[in-house]
Amino acid sequence: MKVSAALLIFWAGTIQASAQFILQGELQTWHKITITFEGPNTSETADPNPFTDYRLDVTFRRDSQTFQVPGFYAADGQAAQSGASAGNAWRVHFSPHRAGNWTWTASFRTGPHVALSDRPDAGSPTAFDGLSGSFQVAPTDKTGRDHRGKGRLEYVGERYLRFAETGDYFLKIGADAPENFLAYEDFDNTPDNGNRRKNWAPHIQDWNTGDPSWKNNKGKGIIGAINYLAQEGQNAFSFLTMNIGGDDKNVFPYISDNREDRLRMDCSKLDQWEMVFEHADRLGLHLHVKTQETENDQLLDGGALGPERTLYYRELIARFAHHLALNWNLGEENTNTDAQRKAFADYFARMDPYGHPIVIHTYHGQDDAV
């Protein structure tokens, strides 16, 4: 078949391709499977805004079970390596929990702020809307610390979370600092406010041959830091994904920290984050995702669930929810109202197809009240 040159992406594992999509990944239970679609050619700064005015959702089915997974704009499809901010790639990640035949159907719609709407009929169908396909999944072949051999970490109504594949319980032991773990000089478009950006240079020695890197050997320090945590027997680490206005001010998913850019995501930076998180999965490290801190919990939409916060949450879910062991922290030392917290939790519960745990971090002495 003829494949669009724009979608020729280097990948280890199975590849299915047509003129409109490429399916990539190791087709096994709990592994990441990625479908990249050829859609409108646009950019991070274009009008219509590719993050708000297009909405990709892909429904995956196995017998009577369905997962509706949000997708995202991926620039040229290899932005982590190219640094691209433009292209025609639209992408979804999926981690299947059962072996056998899976089918999928894409919904791709356009219209003003369609990505922020809960209505499935919002906007108008466009490009590859309605495209469908299938793939066959085999059982995982992973063992040891690798989460792909353990399955998704789930809340099962008991004190401890439990892995779905093995039934093992999870006792969280790991690093809760630094909160600005992602303020790293090798991530694209990461500033150095207050000279607080990190190079993780002491951990370059912990990077191993075959580990991921990007852009001619960038990323070795932070990948080495992940290796070090695993070598020390840790199974978790935490990080803020947005600290504009916070203690550090250098971590954010946007093309800049300017107010007018809070509906514009940085595709290459977020793809580089994904490379770190994927490596953490393979080393058995839980991702404690802190979405905000007390200094900036009123930053987006004045503390409400408005357009800025809705898009921020949707992009986190679309890009990272396929990871097997994570929680969504609604706020560190949080000061939002009860109604706002409930709205945040409800959005994550509705949008995350895998039902990852949702937590909140309160001040000492406020646990019972919150």
N, C-alpha and C positions, 0 to 999 in steps of 0.2 A: 504494500500500500504506500501511497505517497504521504509523507509526513511533513507538515509545515516546518520550515527551517527555524522558525521562531520557537518551536517547541522541542528542538533537539537538545535534550538535557542528559548529561552524564549521570549514570546511576548504577549502583551494584544491585543485582537481583533481577526479578522478572520484569519484563517490559511488554505491555500490550499497546499498540498504537493504531490510530486511525488519522484521518485528515483533521479531526476536530479535538482529539484528546490523546493523552499518553497516560497509561496506568503503570505505576512503578512501585517496587518494593518486594520484600520477601513475603510470599503469599502463605503466611502461617498465622495461627491464632496468636493474638496479642501483639503482633508486629505492626509497624506503621505501613499502611498502604496509602499511596498518594495518587490522586488523579489530577492532572493538569490539563485544563481546557484552553483551546484557542478562542479568545473572545475579542472584544473591542480593543484596538490599539490606543492606549491612553498613557497617562503619567500620574505621579503622585500629586502634582499641582494642577491637573487638568480641570476643566469645567465642561461637562458635568463631573463632579467629584467621584472618582471610582470607589471610594470607601463608603459614601453615603447614598449615592444615586444609582448604584447597582447592588443587587443582592443575589448571592449564590448560596443555595442550599442543595444538598445531595441526600436523597433518601436511600439507605442501604437496607436490604431485606434478606432475611434467611428464614424460610417457612413463614410463621406468623409474627416473627419479631422484626421490628423496624427501628432504625436509628435515623433521625433527621439531623444531619451534621452541617453546620454553617461553614461556608468557604470564604475565601479572601482573594484580594488582588495581589498578584505575585510579581509584578513588573515583567522582567524578561524570562522568569522561571528559574534563574540561577543567580539571583541578586546577591546572595552571600559572597559569591566569588567575583562577580562582575561589578558590584556596586551600583547596578542599574536602578534608575528611578522611573523608567518607562518600559513599555512592552505590551504584549497582548496575552499574558499568561494569567489564568484564574485557577485557583487550586483549592483542593480539599484533602485533609488527612483523616484516615479512619483506622481504628484498631479493632479487628473482629474478635469476638470471644468464642466463636464456635467454628469448627471445621465444616467443610461442605461447600455447597454452591451458594454464593451471594450474588444478588442482583442489585443494580443501582439505577437511579433516575435523577437527572439534574433539573433543578428549577433555577432559571436565571432571568431576573426581572430588572427593569429599569424604571426610574421615575424619581422625582424630588424626594430625598430622604427615605427611599424605599427600604434601605437596610435597617432603619430604625423602627420600622413598623412590624407589629405582630400579625398583621393580616396577611394570609398566604396569597390573597388575590391583589395585594397592593402593587401598584406599578403595572408595567406591561411586559409580556414575554419578549425576549430578544435573543439574538445570536443562537447559542446551542441549547436553549430551553427545551426540555423534553428529551434530550439525548439520554440514551440508556445503554446498559451493558451488563456483563456478569463476569465473575472470576471464581476460581476454585481455590479453597483454603485448606491447607494441610495442618496437622497438629504442630505446635511449636517443637523445635529441637533444642531449645536453650535450657541450661541448668545453672546451678550456682546462684550467684548474686543477681544475675541478669533478671530484671523484672519481666522480661518476655517469657521466662520460664515459670514465673509465679502467678501471672495474671494481674488483673486490675485490683487495686487496693480499695476495699469497700467497707462502708459502715454496715454492720449486720445486727444492730440493736444491742450490742454488748460494749463492754468497757474499751476493748481494743479493736482497731480495724483489722480486716482479714483479707488475705490474697485469694482471689476467686479460683485460680487454677489449683493451687496446692492446699488451700485451707489453712496455711500458716498464719498465725497472728503477728502483728507488727508492733514492736516496741520502739518508739521513735527516739533515736539517739544521734544528735548531730549539732551542727553549728547554727546558732541563731544570730550570728554577727559575722561580718559586717552587713548591715542592712543595705548598704550601697555596693553590694557584691558586683552588680552589673555596670557600675561606673568604671569602665575598663577602656583603656586607650586604643585597643585594637578593634573595638566595635565602631562601626561607621557612625559619624555625626554625634559623638559623645564629647561634650565640652569638659572643661576642667575648672569649673567654678570653685574658688577657694583652695585651689591646689589639692583637691581631694580625689581626683581621678586616680585609678590604680593601674599599675603595669603588671602586677603579679609576677615580677621578675624572679623572686626566689623560687617560684614553682616551675620555671621553665625546665629545670633539671628533672622534674617529675613527669614531663611529657614523654610518651613512648612512641617509638616508630610504629606507624599504622594508626595512631590517634588522629582525630580530625584537626584541620587547620583551614585557614582561608586566606585568600589574597597573598600568595607567596609567603607562607609560613607564619601568618598572623594567627593569634589565638593560643599559642603554645602555653603562655603563662596561666590563663584561666582554665584551660583543659588540664594542665598540670596540677592546679589547685584542686580540681575535682578528683583527680587521681589520688592526691595526697589524702583527702578526706576518706576515700574508700580504703586506702592502705592503712589508715589509722583505725579502721573498724567502724567508722561512722555510717549512718544510713539515711541522713537527711541534711539539708541546708536550706536557709531561708534568704529571701531577697525582696526588695521593693521593685516593682515594675514601673513606678511613676513617683518621683519625689520632687517635681517642680514645686518651689515654694517651701520645701521641707529642709531637713538638716543638711543634705548633700547637694541637691539641685542639679545633679548631672545625669540622672536616669529618667528616661521617658521614651515612649514608643513612637513619638511624632517626628516630623521632619525638622522641627525646631521647638524651642520652649516658649515661643510667642503665643499669645492667646489666640490669634487668628488661625493658628495651625493645629488646633486641637481636634480637628476633624480630618487630619492628613497624617497617615502612618508612614513610617520609614521602612520600606520593604527589605532593604539589604540588612539594616541593623536587626530587624526582627528575625530574619532568616539566620543571622549569626547567633542570636540568642538560642534559636531552635537547635543549632548544632551542639551547643553546650548542654541543653536540656536532654537531647537525645543521647549524648554520651553519658549523662548522669543516669538515665534509665538503664543503660547497659551495665553500669557499675552498681546498681541497686540503691540509688540515692533518691529519696523522696523530695519533691519540690514543694516547698512552703512558699506559695505565691502571695505576697503582701501587696494588695492593690493600692493602698494609700497609707499615710501616717497622720498623726494628729495635727501636724502643722499644715497639711494641705487637704484635709477631709472636707473642706468647704470650697475647694478650688473649682471643681467641675460642677457647673450648673448651680452654683451657690449651695452645694451640698445635696441637691435633689437628684433624682433619676431623670435627667433631661437628655438632650441630644448628645452632649459631650460624653457623659458617663455611659450612656447606652452603647455608643459606638466603641468606647474603650473596653467595656466588658465583652461586647460581641467579638472584637478582634482578639482579645486574650483567649476566649473560648475557641474561636475558629482556628487559631494558630497553634494552641498548646493543649487543648483538652484531651487530645488523643494519648497523652502521656499517662502511664499506668498508675503512678503513685504521686498524687498531688492533692493539695487543698487550696481553696480560694479563701483568703483572709480578707474580709470586708473592710478592715481598718485596724491599724495599729494604734492603741490608746485612743479609741474612737470616740468622737463627740457628736456624731450624727444623731438625729432624733430616732426614736423607736420606729416611727412610721417610715422614715428613710431607710433604716436598716432592713426592715421587712421588705421594702420595695427592692432593695439591692439583692437580698437573698432570694426573693421570688424570681427575679430575672435570671440569676444564675441557675436556679432549679429548673426553670422552663427551657433555658437555652442550652445548657450543658447536656449533650445526649447520653453521657455516661454517669451522671449523678455523683460527681466527686463531692466529698465533704465540703461544707461551707462553714467557716469559723469566723470569729471576731475576737479581737484583742482589746481588752478593756484596761482601765486603770486599776491598780490594787484597791481592793475593797468594794469594787463595783460589780463583781462577778454575778452575784445573785440578782441585782437590780437589772442588769443588762440581759 
